[in-house]
């Protein structure tokens, strides 16, 4: 007795055969336990596939996922910008805060006169800006830890 090929058995299970071929295969399955077992296994697989197809996500699911991913990417891009900005701002503030007093000391040692007016108009505003940048950086770090994890 010749066994049923897997492709023909699958066509039988899915109902893709004409009535005569279906009758021949049905009779063979009644007489052959090996093919009957193969048919039962493929039938279980077919039923599992039908159940999986019923569990398809809603039509807007992929659109919602893509929208959330895009929003997350925008937030990450903004966070990277502010992280880079605050690092550059703090580095510049440190350079200014340390460099200006050192420059003033160096100029005084070589007896280069710096007027008090220069200090009031330039140095204090620059040091104030440095202090503000440090405060912004600290606020940024605290807010990120508290609200954005």
N, C-alpha and C positions, 0 to 999 in steps of 0.2 A: 504494500500500500504506500503510495506516495503522499508525503506530508504537504500541508498547505504552506505556501510561501508567506513570509511575514507581511509583505506589501498587500497581497490579496486578502490576508486575514484582517489587516487594518481597514481595507476597503469594505469588507463584510461588516465590521464593527461600526463604521461610520455610515453605512447604508449607501455606499457608492456603487453597488453592483446591481445588475438587473435581476429579475425574479428567478430566472433559471440558474444563474451562477450562485445566487443566495441559497437556493434549494440544495444544490450540489454540496456546497460548503457545510450547510447545516447537517446534512446526512453524514458527511465525513466526520464532523465533530462528534456526532452521536456514537460513531464506531471507533474513533481514535482518541485514547486518553491523553496522549502527548499533545496533540493539536488542541484538544479541549482545554488543557492546562495553559498552553500558550495564549489561547483566546481569552481565558479568564484573566490572565495577567494583563493582557493588552486592554481588556474591558475596564479593569480597575484603573489603569493609567488614563484611559480615555475619560472616565468619570471624574478623575482628579483634575484633568485639564478643563473639563466643563465647569467644575467648581471654581477653579482659578480664574477663568474668564468672567465669572459672575462677580468677582471681587475687584472689578476695575475701578480706579479712582474717578471722581467726578470730572466733568469736562473742564472746569476751571482750576483744577488742582495744580496742573503744571504751570499755569499762568501765575497763580498765587505763589508757588515756590520760587519761580523766576523773579517775581517782584520783590519778595523778601530777600532773596540773595542779592539783587541789585541794590536794595536799600542798605543792606549790611555792608556791601562793598563801598558805598558812598560814605557811610559812617566811618569805616576803617580808613578810607582815604583822607577824610577830614582829620581823624585822630592822628594819622601819620604826619600830616602837615603841621598840626599844632605841636606835636612832639618834637619835630625838627625845629620849628620856630622857637619853642621855649629853650631847647638846648643851645641854639645859636644865640638867643638873647641872653641867656645866663653866661655863656662863655664871653660874649662881648661885654657884659656888665662887669664880669670879674677882671677882664683886661683893662677896662676903663678905671674901675675902682682901685685897682692895684697900680696900674701904670701911671695915672695922673699924679698921685702923691709922690711916687718914685721920681717922676719927671720933675716935679717941683723941687724935691730935695736935691736932685742932680743939678738943676739950674741954679739953686741957691749956693751950692758948693763951688760952682765955677764963677760965683759972684755975678750971676745974671739976675738983674733985679726984676722981680715980678711984683707988679703993683697989686694992692689989695682990691682995686677995681676989677682987675683981670680975674682974680680968684672969685669974687662975688658974681661976675657976669658969666663966667665959663665953668669954673670948677664945681661950684655948688649945684648948678642945674644938671651937670653931667652926673654927679654923684647921686642926685635925687632921681634921675632917670634910672640909674643902676639899681637903686633901692626899690623903685617901682617894678622893674623887671624881675627882681628876685621875689617880690611879693606876688606878682602874677604867676610866677613859676610855682611857688608854694601853694597858692590857691588852686592852680591847675592840678597839682599832685593830690591835694586833699580831696577835691571834688571827684577826681577819677577813682580814688580809693573808696570813697563813700558811696557814689552813685553809679559808677560804671565798672566797678569791680576791679 
